[in-house]
Amino acid sequence: MARNPFADPVHAADSNPFADPSVVAGQASHSKESLDLDTPTGPTLGYGGSAGRSDDTATRLEEIRRRERELEDRERNIGAREEHVRNYGRNNFPPFFPIIFHSIEDEIPAESRIVVLTLFRLWLWLVATLVVNLVACILLLVSGQPDGGKDLGAGIMYVPVITVTSFFLWYRPIYSAFMKEHALFYYIFFVFCGFHIAFCAYMLVGIPSTGSGGLINTIHAFATGSIVTGVFGIIASVGWGLELLGILWEYRSILAHHKAKGHNFEQAKQEAAREGLSAYFFRRN
């Protein structure tokens, strides 16, 4: 006999035609759900799938922790800077009495930092040499050198005067020159650094009564048997010699940079007329 095409497949599968239809439908639905649970409906993970998810989660957690540490470090740095500003203002140099802001890392372009850092170290070397030179002058007086008193007086004067004037007349201008790339500051540096070079050569010679423990005073100390005085004279002479060589090398390098940038005296005059001395004290690009 032909199958009824309109028959319910669920009832057709049931051998009891008198069974409760709702019970039969529930059994069919339960069978279908069981079948759905047993049959995969999507892509399956191969062996190690769970381990892969675990590794990815661990990587993300580590990245989050790293960013949290970076944020904490930045917050601490900002807090320290704010505390410094509250205590001293924006100025940070010199540390014992801040009167200006000085930060090579923050204000000088990356390609020029090594030059400015070298010049700053040369300035620090100058200060150290002035101190050693003062000690040599003290020993010149103690050892009974004829002009020891004059040497000591001049040596004492050099420490504060040369320290301050060298910073503001040749180091600070070249710092501002590289910071702002203004022709005016390059010319200021060339003029006063020229005087500094002459001063270093003068101190290296060590003429008596000039406040220098340089070569002539050192030779005279050894000649009169003042060994300790002569030793400090040698140290001072080496200090002046290294300062002279270092500043000459940097002077030549900066002169080449100045020419490569195309700066000229007319440009410097225009900058002086436009900004005046305010450009020296304030950061304006």
Buried (B, 14 or more C-beta within 10 A) or exposed (E): EEEEEEEEEBBEEBEEEEEEEEEBEEEBEEEEEEEEEEEEEEEEEEEEEEEEEEEEEEEEEEEEEEEEEEEEEEEEEEEEEEEBEEEEEEBBEEEEEBEBEBEBEEBBEEEBBEBBEBBBEBBEBBEEBBBBBBBBBBBBBEBEBEBBEBBBBBBBEBBEEBBEBBBEBBBBBBBBBBBBBBBBBBBBBBEBBEEBBEBBBBBBBBBBBBBBBBBBBBBBBBEBEBEEBBBBBBBBBEBBBBBBEBBBEBBEEBBEBBEEEEBEEEBBEEBBEEBEEEBBEEEEE
